[in-house]
Amino acid sequence: MIPGITVLVPFILIVVAGVYFQTVTGFGLSMIVMGMAGGMGVASVATLASVVSIVALVNSAVALRGTHHHINWRLIGYMVAGVLPASVLGVIVLDFLSDSAADIIQLLLGLVIAYGGINFAWRPKPLTSLSGRASFVYYGFLGGLIGGMFGIPGPPLIFHLYRQPMTLPQIRGLLIFINAVVALARTLFVGAQGQLGMDVIVLSAVCLPMVAIATVLGKRFPPPLSADAMRRLAFAVLVIMGMALMLPVLLGYWNR
């Protein structure tokens, strides 16, 4: 069922905000849309996730146009080698865990992510030299595993890339490209299962023109922040992601 205009317009504005933020930082679209639109009654969580994946593909295509020279393709290969198999493994592992064990892992993970964000938000200076190739595979694996288990794949890669001695366009390009790979894999998988329904197609089609505009605006008119300020922003959002992982678990224990 397609929502009415009073719900659809706020939803499109949320998507636009998420797309702009992702264009200037390289991440955040899924967190913003799922977090802000999840309780609006726009659609089911599964439908929203599919819409976000399609939106992410369009955002990535527009955002990466003309910026390929910023992308380190070898690093992309290392990260994809970790992300894709770990995403499947994360789903499998979650199926085997008891509810209590999954809650404990989610809580500890949220604490680690929040602590890392707080720690580096105060000291946003990058490393003095680029990390080894194995570290990109490792953090890609962690990102995929967390994404498969809890639906938030970004934090390990955000944490790792924003600490590297790279320019912000290079970091954004890597994160956006990886996000596109994950979004494409998810869309193909869901489509092969016949779960890309008419509600997904209509919601995506309604959003896409504004998605393209928001992406162009993000490329041409990024916020006037220094590299250190952008790193602080990225790590501050990591704190929010960590809290978003912890809060449902804590509320669950509180309500028991």
N, C-alpha and C positions, 0 to 999 in steps of 0.2 A: 504494500500500500504506500502510495506517495503522499508525504505530509502536505498540509495546507501551506499557504503563502506565509502565514504568521510564524510558522516553524521553519519553513524553508529559507526565508531571508536571513534570520539569525544564523542558521547553519552555514550558509554560503559565506557570511562575514567571518565566522570562526575559521572556515577553511582558508579564506583569503589571508587571515592573520597568521595561520599556521604555515602557509606557503611562503609568505614574506619572511617569516622568522627562519624557516629552513633555508631559504635562498641566501640569507646573509650570514648564517652560522654553519650550515651544512647538516643540521639535524633539528628535531623538535616537532615536525609535522604531525606524526602519529600521536605523540604525547598531548599536544594541544587539542587536536580534533577529538580524540577518544576521551580525553579528560573533560573537555568542556561540553561536548555534544552528547556524551553518553547518557546523560540524564534528561535530555530534551524530548525524548520520545520520537526522534527522527526515524530511527530504524533500529533493528537488533544490533548487538555488538558485532556479530559476524558480518552483517551487511555493511556496517560502518568501516570495519577493517578492510573489506574488499574495496570500498569506495576510496579509502585512504591509499591503498596500493595503486589503484589506477591514477589517482591524482598525483601520487609521487612520481609515477612514470612520466607524466606530462611535465611536471615541474622539473624533473631531472633533464629531460630532453631540451627544454628551453634554457634552463640554468647553465647547462654544460656547453651550449652552442657558442662557439668561438673561444672557448676556454681550455681546449684540449691540451694546449701547450703547458698548462699549469699542472696537469695530472701526471704523476709518476706511475706508469703502467706496471712496472715491476712490483711496486708496493701494493697496487690493486690486486695483482695475481696472488701475492702472499696472503692478503686478507681474505680474499674470496676462497682460497684453499682452506682456510679455517672456518669461515662463516657458514658455508653451505652444508657440509656434513654435520657440523655441530648443531645447526638448526633442527635437523631431523633427530639427532641424538637427544636434544633437549626435550622434544615431544615424547620420545620413547622413555626417557628417564622419569619424566613427570608421571607417566602412566604407572610406573612401578613403585613410586614413592607413596607412602601413606600420607593422609592429609596433614598429620602433625609434623612429619618429617619435612614435607614440602613447605609448611609454614615456617619452620625453624630456618630452613635454608633461605627462604625469601626474606625473613627478618634480618639474618646475618648479612645477606647480600646488600640489603638496603642500608644497613649501618656502614658497611665498607664503602659503598658508593658515596653516601653522604659525607663520611669522614674525608675521603679523597677530595671531594669537591670543596669542602671547607678549607682543607689544608692548602690546596693549590690556588684557591681564590684569593688568599692573602699573599701568596707568593707566585704570581703568574709568569715569572720568567721561564722561558723554555730551556730545555737541556742544551748543553754546549755542543753536542754532536748527535747525529742521527742514530737511533737505536738499530740494533742488528735485525736482519731479516726474520730471524726466528721469533722475535718479539711481535712482529706484525701478524705472523701466523697464530701465535699464542693469543694475542688480544682479539684477533678475529674469531678464534675458536670460542673464547669466553663470551664474546658478543653474540655469536650464534647460539651457544648453549643457553644463555640467559633469555634470548629471544624465543627460543623453542619452548622453554619452561614457563616463562612469565610474561612474554609478549613485549618486553622492553629490551631490544637488542643493542641500543646505542651506547650505554654508559661506558663499557670497557674501551670501545674504539674512540669515543669522544675524549676520554681521559688520556689515552695513549697519544692520539694525534695532536691534541692541543698542547702537549708537552714537548713536541718535536720542534727542532729549529727550522721550521718551514714557514713560508709566508701564509697569510690567512687565505688567499685564493687557492693555494695548494691544498690546505687543510679542507676547505669547503669542497673543492672538487673531489677529493678522495671520499669524503663522507657522503656527498650526494650520489656519487657513482655507486658506492657500496649499497646505499639505500635503494637505488634503482635496481640493482641485481637482486636484492632480497624481494623487492616489490614485484619484479617480473616473475621470479620463481614462484612466489605465492599466488599471483594471478593465474599463471599457467596451471598450477596444481588445483586451485579452486575451480577454474574453468573446465579442466579435464574431468572433475567430479560432477559437473553440471550444476554448480552452485552459484554461477553468475546470473542471478535472476534479473527480471525486468526492473525491480526496484534499484538494484546496484547500477544497472546501465543508465536509468533515467537520472538518478541522483548524481552520477559521475558526469553525465552529459550537461546537466544544468550548471555544474560547478566549473567545468573545464575552461570556458572563456575567461572567467574571472581568475582562474588559476594561472593562465598564461599572462594576463595583465599584471597580477601580483608578482609573478616571477620576474618579469621585465623591470618592474618598479624596484624590486629588491636588488637587481643587478645594477641599475642605473643610479638609484638613490639609497644606498645603504646608510645606516645611522652613522653620524660623525664620531665614531669611537676609535681610539687608538688600538694598536695591537694588544697591549696589556689589558685595556678595558674590555676588549672582545674576549680575551682569555678569561678574565674575571667573570664575565657574563656566562660563558660556557660552563665554567665550574660551578657557578651559582645555580644554573639549571640542573647540573648533576645532583646538587643537594636536593632539589625539588624531586628529581627522579628517585633518589634514594628514599625520601620520605613517602613518595607515592607507593613504593614497594612495601614499606613498613606499615603504613597506616591501616590498610585492610586487615592485616594480621593482628595488629594491636586492638583494633575495634572488635575483631572476632573474639579475641580472648576476653575483652572487657564485657561483651554482651553475653558471655556464657554464664 
